[in-house]
């Protein structure tokens, strides 16, 4: 098996060597700007630009992203949805796969796209720079004929935007009792500007468009509709889907869709689209939460807008993973191993909230997890050496894993996995939703070909079952809530086949140099020591 693996690695190297390399330079720095039209504060942009322009690349090519850190704190960048096969050191997770890029320093990420085409994005993954603007679409175009024919492409980004830097809000969350939390009613951005003033979606009649829609925001889902038009879902999170006709989309933070939009034969009228941004974690206040945005689908500048009667959401067809069939028709995997996780919360003696998916709230160790794997020999197969706060789960190569994740609270969470997609097997009720005034989550079960994606909403008072095969030796990959709850500990880290990571992965020297500039150890267990000596680790926070 190891000989076959080595051969496959050599093949991948050879293909990368022949691929075209697409060079992009990002100088990440602050820019004082008002994106919502109300509040001005130092957002995070690239090369003096915010929003950051999208990156387009063709499948099979390599993105060489040279990043300069002009901020006053470390950063890292994650290509959201990319598998990073055999190159976890480019996955961009601060203190998991790298130490971060020190202020005034550079790091070059190499993103290989041989396996994937579709709709992705690149964002900060060290602190909360992602919420402050460090995020941009990353589109991998099909090298050959796409799975579904279309004439043109359109791109639509959805974001939430706060009244202050998110890092300030997080510090507030970490230092004051939860009874005194501020209500940060955010503004919805559409294609980078306040959704009330966004430019129209300009279309031609009798044309077939691929509309890529991305929620690159931090913590607000969106509901999206195009009145007078049906949409056909053809891609979700980079996974091609048998075309599914829907009226609307529920798009959680981190999720992406491609839909086919067939425009009408006549340009006598223009139409509108609706984007509704709602947070179930802050009070419902008229005009503030939810936020309603209306944009134009423009056939002709001087055309009148077609009017439609109000329709209840319950009378519409919404995209649902349990109605989707992936084009690859991967059959339901067995469950060799079942891992039970649950969203948990603990308040410190000062009332500060910490979250977790297991027994412990995730806190970065003193050595990046990948570097611990590479330098601890046979100890790397024992999760204890990373420290309880690292929430490491070691996986055997080729085992099929079922994750059962529960949530007994009145707050939904977008869950994102790195390095792969998962099968969505089941969703159902958990806990007493009725007592909280909420409807019970209906029980749904996948058929022979479960939908696959990399980001899924964990419902309030509900559970989900997900499955994947540990067939990516070398993966050190996070599974986490794709909101600020990651920085409050709602994460676990999968270490897959550590003995193969040690055999085949060699981290770039530039990564090690950056660690040393930051004063971070590059070897040893989670504390930078030998064996099970975890002296020096900060106290782990129990969330049972």
N, C-alpha and C positions, 0 to 999 in steps of 0.2 A: 504493500500500500504506500509506504514512504517513497519507494522508487517512482511509483506513478505520480505521486504528489510533486516530487522534484521535477519530473518531466513537465507537468502542467505549469509549474512556476517558470521553467525555462521558456515554454511556449509563450506565456504571458509577457515575459521580458522581451522576447523576440518581436511580438506584435507591437509592444510599446515603442521598441526601437525603430520600427518602420512607420509608426503613426506620425501624422503632422502634429506639431506642438504649437499651441495657441498661447501666446505670451500676454499676460495682463499684469499691470503694475497698480497696486493700491497703496496710496499713502493715507493712512487712517488718522484723522484728526478731528478736533472740535470745530463746529461752525455755529455761530449764534444765529438762530433762525426761528421764525414762527411758521410752522407747517400747518397749524390749525386755524390761523388767522386771529388767534386770541392771545396765546402765551408765547413769550420768546425766552429761549434758554439754550445753552450750549449742547446742541445735538451732535451725534457722531456721523461724519460723512467720509467720503473717499475722494481724494484729489480735488478737494474744495467743492464737491458736489453732494447734494442731498435733495431728493432721493438719489440713491446710487444707481447708475444705469445698469440695465440687465446685461448678462453675458450670454451670447449664443455660440454654440460649438456644435460640430457634427460628430455623431456617434463614431467611436473608434479613435478619435483624436485625443490628445492629452492637453488639459488645461494646466499651464504653468502660472500660478498665481503668486507673484512676488509682493509680499506685504511689508510695508514700512510702518512701524508703530510710532506715531507722533503724539500719542496721548501721554499722560503722566502715570499710567498704570499698565500692567501687562494685559495683553489681549490674545485671543486665538480665534481661528475661523473654521467653521464646520460646513462642509458641503452636504446639506440636509437631503437625505434620501440616497446618497451615493454609497455603494457597497464597500469601497476601499479594500478590495480583496488583496490580502497579503501586504497591506501597507497601512496598518492601523495608525502608524506615526503621522500620517497625513489627515487623520480624522478630525483633528482640531479641537479636542476637548481638554480644556485646561485642567491640569493635574490628574488627568486620566491617561491620555495618550501623548501628552507633551507638558512642558512646564509653563508654556506661554511665551509670547514674544515680548521681551523687555522694552521699556520706553527707549526710543532712539535706535532700536535694532530692527533687523529684517528676518523674515523666514519665507521660504518658497515652498508652497504646497503644490504637489503634482497629483492631479486628479485624472485618473485613467477611466475612459468611458466605453471600453470595448463591450461590456455586458449590457449597458443601459442606454435607453433613449427616453425622453419624456420631460416632465415639468418638475423642476427642483428649485432650490434657492440656497444662497450662501449667507451665513449669518455668524455673528459673534457668539462664542461659546466659552467665555472665561467668567465674566460676571454678567451684568445686565446691559451690556452695550447693544445687544440685539434690540432691546426695547427703545434705546435712544437713537436708533437709526441705522445701525450696522447690519444691514440686510438688503439683499438684492436678488432678483430672479436669476436662475441659472437654467437655461433651456438647452437641452441636448436634442438636436434635430436628427431625424432618421437618416441613416446613411443611404438606404435604398428606398424602395417604395413603402410608404407608411401603411399601417394595417387598414386604415380607412382613407379613401380619397377625399381631398378637399382642395379648394382653389386658393385660399389665402389664410393668413393667420392673424389673430388678435390676441393681445395680452392685457389682463386686468389684474391689478394687485389690490388687495384689501388689507388695511392695517388699522390698529388702534393707536392713538397718540395721546399721551398724558399731558398734564399741565406743568410737569416738572420732570427732571431726570429720574428714571425709574430707580436708579441706585439710591437716591435720596429717600424714596418711599420705602425701599427695602431696609435701609438702616433704621427708619422709623419703626418698621414692623419688628425688627430685632431688638428694639430697646424700650418699647412701651407696651402696656397691657393691651390685649385685643379689644377690650371694651372701649378703647379710645381711638380706634383706627379711623383715619380720614377716608372720606368717600371721594375717590379720584374718578370723577365722571369723565371718561375719555371721549375724544372725538374720532370719528371714523374717517380714514383717508382712502381715497380711491385713485389709483395711479399716482400716488404721492402727494395729493392735495386734499384739502377739506372736501368731503363727499358732497357737500352742498354746492360746490363750485367746480366740480371736476369737468373736464372736457368731454364732449359727447363721444360715444362709440360710433364712428362713421362707417357706414356700410353701403354696398352697391346692391341693387335688386338682383334677384335670381342668381345669387352667389352662395357657394358653400364655404363657410368659415370654420376653422378650428379656433375656438376661443379657449385660451388657457387662463384659468382663474386660480389665484394663489392667495391664501390667507397667511401673510408673513408677519402678522402682528403677534403680540405677546399673550394676551389672555382673553380676548373677546371673540366668540364665534360670530359668523354672519349668516343670514338667510338671504339667498339671492334668487331673483326671478327676472325674466324678460317678458313683459306683457305682450300678448299677441303673437308669441313665438314659442314653439316647442324646442327643447334642447335634447340632444342625445349624448349621454355620457359615453365617452370612448376611452378615457384614461382616468385612473385615480392613483395618485402618488407614484407615477412612473409605471404602473401596471396597466396594460391595455385590456379593455373591457369589451365584451360583446355589446354592440350599441344598445343603450337602454334609454327609452324616451321618458323624460321627466318634465314637470312644470317648474321645479325649483331645486336648489341645492342648500343643504346645511353644511357650512364649511368651518371646521374647527381650526384653531391656530395650528399651523404646521401642515395642514392638508392642502392638496392641490388637485384640481380637476381639469380635464380637457373635455369640452362638449362640442358637438357639431351644431352649428347654427345655420340653417338654410333660410336665407332671406326671401322675402315675398316677391312676387312678380311685379308688383306695382310700387311706385315711389310717391303715391298720392298723399301718404301720411308718414309722419314720424311716430315713434313709439317710446315708451319709457321702460327703464329697468328699476327694480327696487332692491336696495341693499339695507338690511336691518341688522344693526349691531346691538347685541344684548348681553349683559353680564348677569349670571345667576349668583354672583358672590357679593354684589352691592345692592342697595335698595332700589326698587322700581320707583322711579320718579318721572312724572310726565315731562317729556321734552329732554330728559337727560339719560334715562335708561328705561326702555330701549331708545336708541337713536335711529331715526328713519331717514334714509337718503334716496333721492330720486334722480336718476340720470337719463340722458337722452340716447336713444338709438336713432341716429340721424340718417335718413335716406336722402333727404333734400333739405337744404338750409331753410327754404321758404315754405316748407310743407307744414300743415297743421298737425297737432298731436291727436292721435286716435284715442278716444276715451273708452274705458272699460268699467263695468260694474265691480264693486267690491266682492271678493271671493274669500271664504274662510280657508285657512290653511288646511283644515281637515278635509276639504273637498278637492285638494290638489294632490298630485303625485310628486313626492319628494324622493330624491336619490337616497337609497338605503343599501348598505353593503350586502344585506341578505337577499336583495333582488338582483345583485350583480353577478356575472359569471366572467372570470378572467379568461382572456383568449388563450392563455397557455394551458388551460384546463388541467391544472395540477390537482390530483385527487387528494381527498382528505388524508392527512398524515396520521399514522398511529401515534399513540402517546406512550413512549417508552418511559418517560419520567414526567411527573406532575409536580409543578412548583406553585404553591399557593402564596399569593401576595395580597395585601389589603392596604388601602389608603388609611393611614393612621395619623393622629395628631397628638402632640403632647405640649402642655404649657409649662414653661419653667416657673420657678417660684416667683418670678417677676411678671408672669402672664404672657411671656413671649412665645408665639407659636412655632413649633417645629413639626415638619411632616416626615412621613416615611412610607415606603412600600413594603418593608419587612419589619423586623423588630427594632431596627435602629434607624435614626435619621441620618441620611447620607451626609458626610462631611469629607472633603478631600483629605487624603493622607499627606504625609510629608514628602513622599516620593511618588511620582506619577505611577499609576498601576501598571502600565505597560513596561516601564523600566524595572519595576519590582519583579514582574514575570520573567524578564530577560536575565536577571542577575541573581536569582535565588535558587537556581538548580531544581532539585526534586521538591523543595519546599513550595514551589509555585503552584503545585496541584492542591494545596491545602488552603482554603479560604481564610483560615485563621491568621495567616502571616500578613495579610493586608490590613488587619485591624477591623474591629466590628463596625466602625463608622464608615468604612469603605463600601460596605454592603455588597461584597463580591460574591458571586455565584459561579463556581467552576463547572464547565460543561465538558463532557466527553465528546470526542470527535465522532460525528455521524449519528449521535443519539437524537431521537425525535422528542421535543420538549413541548409540554402543554403548560401554559401559564393560566392560572385562574386568579383574576384580580377583582377584589371586592371593594365596594364603596358604600358605607352605611350612613353617608352624610348628604346634606342638601347642597351639594356643589359638584358639578361635573368637571372632568379633567381630560384634556387631550394627552394621550399617552403615545410617545414616539420611541421607536427602536432604531438603533444605529446598525449599520453593516448588512441589513437584510430587510425583507418584508416578512410579515407573519400571515398565517391563515386566520380568518375570523370565523370561529367555530360556533359560538353560542353567546347570546346576551339574554339576561333575565333579571328578575327583581331580587332585591336583598334588603332586609330591614323594613321599617315601617314608614313607607312613603306617605300613607294616608294621614298619619299623625302630623306630618309636616305640611299637609295641605297640597301634596303633589300626587299626580297619577302614578300608578304602579307601572314599572317598566314591563312591557310585554315580553313573554318568552319567545325567542327566535332562535332557530337552529339552522346551520348550514346544510346544504345538500352534498352531492358527490364532489362538486368542484367549489370549495369555499373561496370567497373573494379574498384577495391578498392586498395589503397595503402596509405603509410604515407608520401611519399615525391614525389613531382611533379615539373617539370620545368615550371615556368611561362614564356611564350615566350616573346621575344622583340616585341613591338608594337602588343600586344595581350592580351587576357583575358582568364580566366578559371572560370568555375562554378563547385563548389564542394558541396557535401551534406553529412551530418552525422546526426545521432540521438543522442541527449544528454541523453544517457542512462547509463552514468558512474557517478552516484552521488559521490561526493567527489573529482572529478577531478579538479585540478588547473593546467591548461595545456597551454603551449606556442604554438603559431603558428607563425613561423618566417622564414626568409631567412636563409638557412643553409650555409652562407658564413660569412665573416667578417662584412657584413652589419648588422648582428644581433647586434654586438657591436657598430654599428653606428645608431641603433634605429629601424631597420625594423622588428617589431614584435608587436603582440598583445597577451593578456593573457585571456583565457577563464576561468571563475569561474562558475562551474556547480553546481546548487542546493546548495547554501551556507548553507541553513538551515540543510541540511542533512550532510554536512561536519562537522558542529558543533555538530551534534547529535552522529556521529559514529566515527570520527577520533580523535586519540590521538597521538600526535607526540612523538617520542622517547626522553627520557631525555637527551641522548647524543647529540641530535641535539640542544636542548635548551642550554646545557652547552657550546657547540661550539659557539653559538650566543653570549653568555655572554663573552667568551674569546675574541671575536672580537669587543666587545663593541657595539653590535647591539641590538636594542630594540626587545623584543619578543611579544609585544602586542600593540594594538591601531591601528589607521588608518595608511595610507601610511607614515605619518610623525611621528607616534608613539604617537599621541594625541587622544583625545576623540572626537567622532562625526565628524563634518565637519571642525574642526580646523586643517588646513594643514600647520600651521606655521612651518617653518624650512625646508620644501621641497625645493630642488634646482629649479630654474626656468624651466618650461616646454618649449620645443622648438616646435613651430608651423611649420608644413610642408604642409600646405594647398596650 
